[in-house]
Amino acid sequence: MRLLHKGECEFSFEVCFDLDCFYRFLDINDSEKGINRLFGLSYGLRPWLKGRRFVPAHKKDAVWIGWKPSRFQNLIQLFLCCYQKGVGECHYLTSMCIAGEQYYLQVVYNRGALKCVVIDTELMLEVASLALRGIYLPVNNWGYLLYPHLAKKAPTSRKMNIHLNKIKLFK
């Protein structure tokens, strides 16, 4: 079952990864791809036709936070990602430690601008902030929440614990 929303332009949550979330890519080229979805919002409900196949609504208009393990260190990289009229893009936010550190993330969309702030909850310190301009999302459409999902390049035969807490949506 998908939880629906309408008109939300802001979401926030706390996240904590465990050591099992760090994995190595078998192919070096895969590390450049394979951004996993952590949490986000779609703006639309119906699949849409792209070429000859139907694509889920969240691949047309959506915003989400993505993650993947760093290739060189035991860190998790965070990304601010969005789809606008079927064109996807991801922008690097920051890298965070894996074992037990908790971070607060807030994403705000307002009149063509998308902003994300990342705060280390232990130090109460802003560790990253990113603002994108020229982003136009149909926020008055009905949509659904986007929960964690592993990319095709991630190993699926292992258990990974990601703790999402205090999820909030705002208009």
KESEDREN-963899 format. One line per 2 residues: number of its first residue (from 1); their letters; for each residue x, y, z of N, C-alpha, C, O. Coordinates in nm, 2 decimals. Layout:
<nodes>
NUM) a) X/Y/Z/X/Y/Z/X/Y/Z/X/Y/Z ~ ...
</nodes>
This chain:
<nodes>
1) mr) 0.08/-0.12/0.00/0.00/0.00/0.00/0.09/0.12/0.00/0.18/0.13/0.08 ~ 0.05/0.22/-0.08/0.13/0.35/-0.09/0.05/0.45/-0.01/-0.07/0.47/-0.02
3) ll) 0.13/0.53/0.07/0.07/0.64/0.14/0.06/0.76/0.05/0.16/0.80/-0.02 ~ -0.05/0.82/0.04/-0.07/0.93/-0.06/-0.05/1.07/0.01/-0.06/1.08/0.13
5) hk) -0.01/1.17/-0.07/0.00/1.31/-0.02/-0.05/1.40/-0.13/-0.06/1.36/-0.25 ~ -0.08/1.52/-0.09/-0.12/1.62/-0.19/-0.07/1.76/-0.14/-0.11/1.80/-0.04
7) ge) 0.01/1.82/-0.23/0.05/1.96/-0.20/0.17/1.97/-0.11/0.21/2.08/-0.07 ~ 0.23/1.86/-0.06/0.34/1.87/0.03/0.46/1.92/-0.05/0.50/1.87/-0.15
9) ce) 0.53/2.02/0.01/0.65/2.08/-0.05/0.77/2.07/0.03/0.88/2.11/-0.01 ~ 0.76/2.01/0.15/0.87/2.00/0.24/0.86/1.86/0.31/0.75/1.82/0.35
11) fs) 0.98/1.80/0.33/0.98/1.68/0.41/1.11/1.68/0.49/1.21/1.73/0.45 ~ 1.11/1.61/0.60/1.23/1.60/0.69/1.23/1.46/0.75/1.12/1.40/0.77
13) fe) 1.34/1.41/0.79/1.36/1.29/0.86/1.50/1.27/0.92/1.59/1.35/0.89 ~ 1.51/1.18/1.02/1.64/1.14/1.07/1.68/1.01/1.01/1.59/0.92/0.99
15) vc) 1.81/0.99/0.99/1.85/0.86/0.93/1.98/0.82/1.00/2.06/0.90/1.04 ~ 1.99/0.69/1.01/2.11/0.62/1.07/2.14/0.49/0.99/2.04/0.41/0.98
17) fd) 2.25/0.47/0.94/2.29/0.35/0.87/2.37/0.26/0.96/2.44/0.31/1.05 ~ 2.37/0.13/0.94/2.46/0.04/1.01/2.57/0.00/0.92/2.57/0.03/0.80
19) ld) 2.66/-0.08/0.97/2.78/-0.12/0.89/2.74/-0.21/0.77/2.82/-0.22/0.68 ~ 2.63/-0.28/0.78/2.59/-0.37/0.67/2.56/-0.29/0.55/2.55/-0.35/0.44
21) cf) 2.54/-0.16/0.56/2.50/-0.08/0.44/2.62/-0.05/0.35/2.61/0.00/0.24 ~ 2.74/-0.08/0.40/2.86/-0.06/0.32/2.89/-0.18/0.24/2.90/-0.29/0.29
23) yr) 2.90/-0.17/0.11/2.93/-0.28/0.02/3.02/-0.23/-0.09/3.03/-0.12/-0.12 ~ 3.10/-0.33/-0.14/3.19/-0.30/-0.25/3.12/-0.33/-0.38/3.05/-0.43/-0.39
25) fl) 3.14/-0.25/-0.49/3.09/-0.28/-0.62/3.18/-0.38/-0.69/3.31/-0.37/-0.68 ~ 3.12/-0.48/-0.75/3.20/-0.58/-0.82/3.27/-0.52/-0.94/3.38/-0.56/-0.98
27) di) 3.21/-0.42/-1.01/3.26/-0.36/-1.12/3.28/-0.21/-1.09/3.19/-0.14/-1.04 ~ 3.40/-0.16/-1.11/3.43/-0.02/-1.08/3.33/0.08/-1.15/3.29/0.18/-1.09
29) nd) 3.29/0.05/-1.27/3.19/0.13/-1.34/3.06/0.14/-1.27/2.99/0.24/-1.28 ~ 3.02/0.04/-1.19/2.90/0.04/-1.12/2.89/0.14/-1.01/2.78/0.18/-0.97
31) se) 3.01/0.17/-0.96/3.01/0.27/-0.85/2.97/0.41/-0.89/2.93/0.49/-0.81 ~ 2.98/0.44/-1.02/2.94/0.57/-1.07/2.79/0.57/-1.08/2.73/0.68/-1.09
33) kg) 2.72/0.46/-1.09/2.58/0.45/-1.11/2.53/0.40/-0.97/2.59/0.41/-0.87 ~ 2.41/0.34/-0.97/2.36/0.27/-0.86/2.34/0.36/-0.73/2.38/0.32/-0.62
35) in) 2.27/0.47/-0.75/2.23/0.55/-0.63/2.10/0.49/-0.57/2.00/0.48/-0.64 ~ 2.10/0.45/-0.45/1.99/0.39/-0.38/1.89/0.50/-0.33/1.94/0.61/-0.29
37) rl) 1.76/0.47/-0.33/1.67/0.57/-0.28/1.65/0.55/-0.13/1.64/0.44/-0.08 ~ 1.66/0.67/-0.06/1.64/0.67/0.09/1.49/0.71/0.12/1.42/0.63/0.19
39) fg) 1.45/0.82/0.08/1.31/0.87/0.11/1.28/0.99/0.01/1.37/1.06/-0.02 ~ 1.16/1.00/-0.02/1.12/1.12/-0.11/0.97/1.12/-0.13/0.89/1.05/-0.07
41) ls) 0.93/1.21/-0.23/0.79/1.22/-0.27/0.78/1.22/-0.42/0.86/1.28/-0.49 ~ 0.67/1.15/-0.47/0.64/1.16/-0.61/0.53/1.27/-0.62/0.46/1.30/-0.53
43) yg) 0.52/1.32/-0.74/0.41/1.42/-0.77/0.34/1.37/-0.89/0.35/1.42/-1.01 ~ 0.25/1.27/-0.87/0.17/1.21/-0.97/0.14/1.07/-0.93/0.21/1.01/-0.85
45) lr) 0.03/1.01/-0.98/-0.01/0.88/-0.95/-0.01/0.78/-1.06/0.02/0.66/-1.04 ~ -0.03/0.83/-1.18/-0.05/0.74/-1.30/0.09/0.71/-1.37/0.16/0.80/-1.38
47) pw) 0.11/0.58/-1.41/0.23/0.56/-1.49/0.21/0.64/-1.62/0.10/0.67/-1.66 ~ 0.32/0.67/-1.69/0.32/0.74/-1.81/0.40/0.67/-1.92/0.49/0.59/-1.89
49) lk) 0.37/0.70/-2.04/0.43/0.63/-2.15/0.56/0.70/-2.19/0.56/0.82/-2.23 ~ 0.67/0.63/-2.19/0.80/0.68/-2.23/0.85/0.59/-2.34/0.89/0.47/-2.31
51) gr) 0.85/0.64/-2.46/0.88/0.55/-2.57/0.77/0.44/-2.59/0.66/0.48/-2.62 ~ 0.81/0.32/-2.58/0.71/0.21/-2.59/0.67/0.14/-2.46/0.60/0.04/-2.46
53) rf) 0.72/0.19/-2.35/0.69/0.13/-2.23/0.63/0.23/-2.12/0.66/0.35/-2.13 ~ 0.56/0.17/-2.03/0.50/0.25/-1.92/0.61/0.26/-1.81/0.67/0.16/-1.78
55) vp) 0.62/0.38/-1.75/0.71/0.41/-1.65/0.64/0.45/-1.52/0.54/0.53/-1.54 ~ 0.68/0.41/-1.40/0.61/0.46/-1.28/0.60/0.61/-1.27/0.69/0.68/-1.32
57) ah) 0.50/0.66/-1.20/0.48/0.80/-1.18/0.60/0.87/-1.12/0.64/0.98/-1.15 ~ 0.67/0.80/-1.03/0.78/0.86/-0.96/0.91/0.88/-1.05/1.01/0.94/-1.00
59) kk) 0.90/0.83/-1.17/1.01/0.85/-1.26/0.98/0.97/-1.36/1.05/0.99/-1.45 ~ 0.87/1.04/-1.33/0.83/1.15/-1.41/0.86/1.28/-1.33/0.94/1.37/-1.37
61) da) 0.79/1.30/-1.22/0.81/1.41/-1.13/0.82/1.37/-0.99/0.73/1.32/-0.93 ~ 0.94/1.39/-0.93/0.97/1.34/-0.79/1.09/1.41/-0.74/1.17/1.46/-0.81
63) vw) 1.10/1.41/-0.61/1.22/1.45/-0.54/1.25/1.35/-0.43/1.16/1.31/-0.36 ~ 1.38/1.32/-0.41/1.42/1.22/-0.31/1.56/1.24/-0.27/1.64/1.30/-0.34
65) ig) 1.60/1.18/-0.15/1.74/1.17/-0.11/1.79/1.03/-0.15/1.72/0.93/-0.12 ~ 1.91/1.03/-0.21/1.97/0.90/-0.25/2.09/0.88/-0.17/2.15/0.97/-0.11
67) wk) 2.14/0.75/-0.17/2.26/0.72/-0.10/2.34/0.60/-0.17/2.28/0.53/-0.25 ~ 2.47/0.60/-0.15/2.55/0.48/-0.19/2.68/0.48/-0.11/2.72/0.59/-0.06
69) ps) 2.74/0.37/-0.10/2.87/0.36/-0.02/2.98/0.43/-0.11/2.98/0.43/-0.23 ~ 3.07/0.50/-0.04/3.18/0.56/-0.10/3.27/0.45/-0.15/3.29/0.34/-0.09
71) rf) 3.34/0.47/-0.27/3.42/0.38/-0.33/3.56/0.36/-0.25/3.62/0.25/-0.26 ~ 3.60/0.47/-0.19/3.73/0.46/-0.13/3.74/0.46/0.02/3.84/0.42/0.08
73) qn) 3.63/0.49/0.09/3.64/0.50/0.24/3.51/0.44/0.29/3.41/0.42/0.22 ~ 3.50/0.41/0.42/3.38/0.36/0.48/3.29/0.47/0.52/3.26/0.50/0.63
75) li) 3.24/0.53/0.41/3.14/0.64/0.43/3.02/0.62/0.34/3.03/0.54/0.24 ~ 2.91/0.68/0.37/2.79/0.68/0.29/2.78/0.81/0.22/2.79/0.92/0.29
77) ql) 2.77/0.82/0.09/2.75/0.94/0.02/2.60/0.97/0.01/2.52/0.88/-0.02 ~ 2.56/1.09/0.03/2.42/1.13/0.02/2.40/1.22/-0.11/2.49/1.30/-0.14
79) fl) 2.29/1.21/-0.17/2.26/1.29/-0.29/2.12/1.35/-0.28/2.03/1.29/-0.23 ~ 2.10/1.46/-0.34/1.97/1.52/-0.36/1.93/1.49/-0.51/2.00/1.53/-0.60
81) cc) 1.82/1.42/-0.53/1.78/1.37/-0.66/1.64/1.42/-0.70/1.56/1.44/-0.61 ~ 1.62/1.44/-0.82/1.48/1.47/-0.87/1.46/1.43/-1.01/1.55/1.42/-1.09
83) yq) 1.33/1.41/-1.04/1.29/1.39/-1.18/1.20/1.51/-1.21/1.11/1.54/-1.13 ~ 1.22/1.57/-1.33/1.14/1.67/-1.38/1.10/1.64/-1.52/1.18/1.63/-1.61
85) kg) 0.97/1.61/-1.54/0.91/1.57/-1.67/0.99/1.46/-1.73/1.02/1.45/-1.85 ~ 1.03/1.36/-1.64/1.10/1.24/-1.69/1.25/1.25/-1.70/1.31/1.15/-1.74
87) vg) 1.31/1.36/-1.67/1.45/1.37/-1.68/1.50/1.37/-1.54/1.47/1.46/-1.46 ~ 1.59/1.27/-1.50/1.64/1.26/-1.37/1.78/1.32/-1.35/1.86/1.32/-1.45
89) ec) 1.81/1.37/-1.23/1.94/1.42/-1.20/1.97/1.40/-1.05/1.87/1.41/-0.97 ~ 2.09/1.38/-1.02/2.13/1.36/-0.88/2.25/1.45/-0.85/2.34/1.46/-0.93
91) hy) 2.25/1.52/-0.74/2.36/1.61/-0.70/2.41/1.57/-0.56/2.34/1.55/-0.47 ~ 2.55/1.56/-0.56/2.61/1.52/-0.44/2.59/1.62/-0.32/2.60/1.74/-0.34
93) lt) 2.55/1.56/-0.21/2.53/1.65/-0.09/2.65/1.64/0.01/2.71/1.74/0.04 ~ 2.68/1.52/0.06/2.78/1.51/0.16/2.81/1.36/0.18/2.74/1.27/0.13
95) sm) 2.92/1.33/0.25/2.95/1.19/0.30/2.93/1.19/0.45/2.97/1.28/0.52 ~ 2.88/1.07/0.49/2.86/1.06/0.64/2.92/0.93/0.68/2.93/0.83/0.61
97) ci) 2.95/0.92/0.81/3.00/0.80/0.87/2.89/0.69/0.88/2.77/0.73/0.88 ~ 2.93/0.57/0.87/2.83/0.46/0.87/2.78/0.43/1.01/2.66/0.43/1.04
99) ag) 2.87/0.39/1.10/2.83/0.32/1.22/2.76/0.41/1.32/2.83/0.48/1.39 ~ 2.63/0.41/1.32/2.56/0.47/1.43/2.54/0.62/1.44/2.47/0.67/1.52
101) eq) 2.60/0.69/1.35/2.58/0.84/1.35/2.45/0.87/1.29/2.41/0.82/1.19 ~ 2.37/0.96/1.36/2.24/1.00/1.31/2.24/1.14/1.25/2.31/1.23/1.31
103) yy) 2.18/1.15/1.14/2.17/1.28/1.07/2.02/1.32/1.05/1.94/1.24/1.03 ~ 2.00/1.45/1.05/1.87/1.51/1.02/1.87/1.57/0.88/1.97/1.65/0.85
105) lq) 1.78/1.54/0.80/1.77/1.59/0.66/1.64/1.66/0.64/1.53/1.62/0.68 ~ 1.65/1.78/0.58/1.53/1.85/0.55/1.53/1.90/0.40/1.63/1.95/0.35
107) vv) 1.42/1.87/0.33/1.42/1.91/0.19/1.30/2.00/0.17/1.19/1.97/0.22 ~ 1.32/2.12/0.11/1.21/2.22/0.09/1.21/2.25/-0.06/1.31/2.29/-0.12
109) yn) 1.09/2.25/-0.12/1.06/2.30/-0.25/0.98/2.42/-0.25/0.87/2.43/-0.18 ~ 1.02/2.53/-0.31/0.95/2.66/-0.31/0.97/2.73/-0.44/1.08/2.78/-0.47
111) rg) 0.87/2.74/-0.52/0.87/2.82/-0.64/0.99/2.81/-0.73/1.06/2.91/-0.76 ~ 1.02/2.69/-0.78/1.13/2.67/-0.87/1.27/2.65/-0.80/1.37/2.63/-0.87
113) al) 1.27/2.64/-0.67/1.40/2.61/-0.60/1.38/2.50/-0.51/1.28/2.48/-0.44 ~ 1.48/2.41/-0.50/1.48/2.29/-0.42/1.60/2.31/-0.33/1.72/2.33/-0.37
115) kc) 1.58/2.29/-0.20/1.69/2.31/-0.10/1.70/2.19/-0.01/1.59/2.15/0.04 ~ 1.82/2.14/0.02/1.83/2.04/0.12/1.94/2.08/0.22/2.04/2.13/0.19
117) vv) 1.91/2.05/0.35/2.01/2.07/0.46/2.03/1.94/0.53/1.94/1.87/0.56 ~ 2.16/1.91/0.57/2.19/1.80/0.64/2.26/1.84/0.77/2.35/1.92/0.77
119) id) 2.21/1.79/0.89/2.26/1.83/1.02/2.30/1.70/1.09/2.23/1.61/1.10 ~ 2.42/1.71/1.15/2.47/1.60/1.24/2.40/1.63/1.37/2.42/1.73/1.44
121) te) 2.32/1.53/1.41/2.23/1.55/1.53/2.31/1.54/1.66/2.27/1.60/1.76 ~ 2.42/1.48/1.66/2.51/1.47/1.78/2.58/1.61/1.81/2.58/1.66/1.92
123) lm) 2.63/1.66/1.70/2.71/1.79/1.72/2.61/1.91/1.70/2.65/2.02/1.73 ~ 2.49/1.88/1.65/2.40/1.99/1.62/2.46/2.09/1.53/2.46/2.21/1.55
125) le) 2.52/2.04/1.42/2.60/2.12/1.33/2.55/2.09/1.18/2.54/1.97/1.15 ~ 2.53/2.19/1.11/2.50/2.17/0.97/2.62/2.13/0.89/2.73/2.19/0.89
127) va) 2.62/2.01/0.83/2.73/1.95/0.76/2.72/1.97/0.61/2.82/1.96/0.54 ~ 2.60/2.00/0.56/2.59/2.02/0.41/2.46/2.10/0.39/2.36/2.09/0.46
129) sl) 2.46/2.17/0.28/2.35/2.24/0.23/2.36/2.26/0.08/2.47/2.29/0.03 ~ 2.25/2.24/0.01/2.25/2.25/-0.14/2.12/2.31/-0.19/2.02/2.26/-0.14
131) al) 2.13/2.40/-0.27/2.01/2.47/-0.33/2.02/2.45/-0.48/2.13/2.48/-0.54 ~ 1.91/2.41/-0.54/1.90/2.40/-0.69/1.79/2.49/-0.74/1.69/2.50/-0.68
133) rg) 1.82/2.56/-0.84/1.72/2.65/-0.90/1.67/2.60/-1.04/1.74/2.51/-1.10 ~ 1.56/2.64/-1.08/1.51/2.60/-1.21/1.44/2.46/-1.20/1.43/2.39/-1.30
135) iy) 1.39/2.42/-1.08/1.32/2.30/-1.06/1.17/2.33/-1.05/1.13/2.40/-0.97 ~ 1.10/2.27/-1.14/0.95/2.30/-1.14/0.88/2.17/-1.13/0.87/2.08/-1.22
137) lp) 0.81/2.15/-1.02/0.74/2.02/-0.99/0.59/2.05/-0.97/0.56/2.16/-0.91 ~ 0.50/1.97/-1.02/0.36/1.99/-1.00/0.31/1.95/-0.86/0.25/1.85/-0.84
139) vn) 0.35/2.03/-0.76/0.32/2.00/-0.62/0.17/1.99/-0.58/0.14/1.93/-0.48 ~ 0.09/2.04/-0.66/-0.06/2.03/-0.63/-0.12/1.90/-0.68/-0.24/1.87/-0.65
141) nw) -0.04/1.82/-0.75/-0.09/1.69/-0.79/-0.09/1.59/-0.67/-0.01/1.61/-0.57 ~ -0.17/1.49/-0.67/-0.16/1.38/-0.57/-0.04/1.30/-0.61/0.00/1.29/-0.72
143) gy) 0.03/1.25/-0.50/0.15/1.17/-0.52/0.16/1.07/-0.41/0.06/1.05/-0.33 ~ 0.27/1.00/-0.40/0.29/0.90/-0.30/0.43/0.91/-0.24/0.52/0.97/-0.30
145) ll) 0.45/0.86/-0.12/0.57/0.86/-0.05/0.67/0.76/-0.12/0.62/0.65/-0.15 ~ 0.79/0.79/-0.13/0.90/0.70/-0.18/0.98/0.65/-0.07/1.06/0.73/-0.01
147) yp) 0.98/0.52/-0.04/1.05/0.46/0.07/1.18/0.40/0.01/1.21/0.39/-0.11 ~ 1.27/0.35/0.10/1.40/0.30/0.06/1.39/0.19/-0.05/1.30/0.10/-0.04
149) hl) 1.48/0.20/-0.14/1.48/0.11/-0.25/1.62/0.10/-0.30/1.69/0.20/-0.32 ~ 1.67/-0.03/-0.32/1.81/-0.05/-0.37/1.81/-0.04/-0.52/1.72/-0.09/-0.59
151) ak) 1.92/0.02/-0.57/1.94/0.03/-0.72/1.97/-0.10/-0.77/2.01/-0.19/-0.69 ~ 1.96/-0.12/-0.90/1.99/-0.25/-0.96/2.14/-0.29/-0.94/2.16/-0.41/-0.94
153) ka) 2.23/-0.20/-0.92/2.37/-0.23/-0.91/2.41/-0.27/-0.76/2.52/-0.32/-0.74 ~ 2.32/-0.26/-0.67/2.34/-0.29/-0.53/2.32/-0.44/-0.50/2.24/-0.50/-0.56
155) pt) 2.40/-0.50/-0.41/2.38/-0.64/-0.38/2.25/-0.66/-0.30/2.23/-0.58/-0.21 ~ 2.17/-0.76/-0.34/2.04/-0.78/-0.27/2.04/-0.90/-0.18/1.94/-0.93/-0.12
157) sr) 2.15/-0.97/-0.17/2.15/-1.09/-0.09/2.19/-1.07/0.05/2.22/-1.17/0.12 ~ 2.20/-0.95/0.10/2.24/-0.92/0.24/2.14/-0.83/0.30/2.06/-0.76/0.24
159) km) 2.14/-0.84/0.44/2.05/-0.76/0.52/2.12/-0.63/0.55/2.23/-0.63/0.59 ~ 2.05/-0.52/0.52/2.10/-0.38/0.55/2.00/-0.31/0.64/1.88/-0.32/0.61
161) ni) 2.04/-0.25/0.74/1.96/-0.18/0.83/1.98/-0.03/0.82/2.08/0.03/0.84 ~ 1.87/0.04/0.78/1.86/0.18/0.77/1.75/0.23/0.86/1.63/0.18/0.84
163) hl) 1.78/0.31/0.95/1.68/0.36/1.05/1.63/0.50/1.01/1.70/0.59/1.01 ~ 1.50/0.50/0.97/1.44/0.63/0.94/1.35/0.67/1.05/1.26/0.59/1.09
165) nk) 1.36/0.78/1.11/1.28/0.83/1.22/1.22/0.97/1.20/1.27/1.04/1.12 ~ 1.12/1.00/1.27/1.06/1.13/1.27/1.03/1.19/1.13/1.07/1.30/1.10
167) ik) 0.97/1.11/1.05/0.94/1.15/0.91/0.82/1.25/0.92/0.72/1.22/0.99 ~ 0.84/1.37/0.86/0.74/1.47/0.86/0.72/1.53/0.72/0.81/1.55/0.65
169) lf) 0.59/1.56/0.69/0.56/1.62/0.56/0.49/1.76/0.59/0.42/1.77/0.69 ~ 0.52/1.86/0.51/0.47/1.99/0.53/0.42/2.05/0.40/0.47/2.02/0.29
171) k) 0.32/2.13/0.41/0.27/2.20/0.29/0.34/2.33/0.27/0.31/2.41/0.18
</nodes>
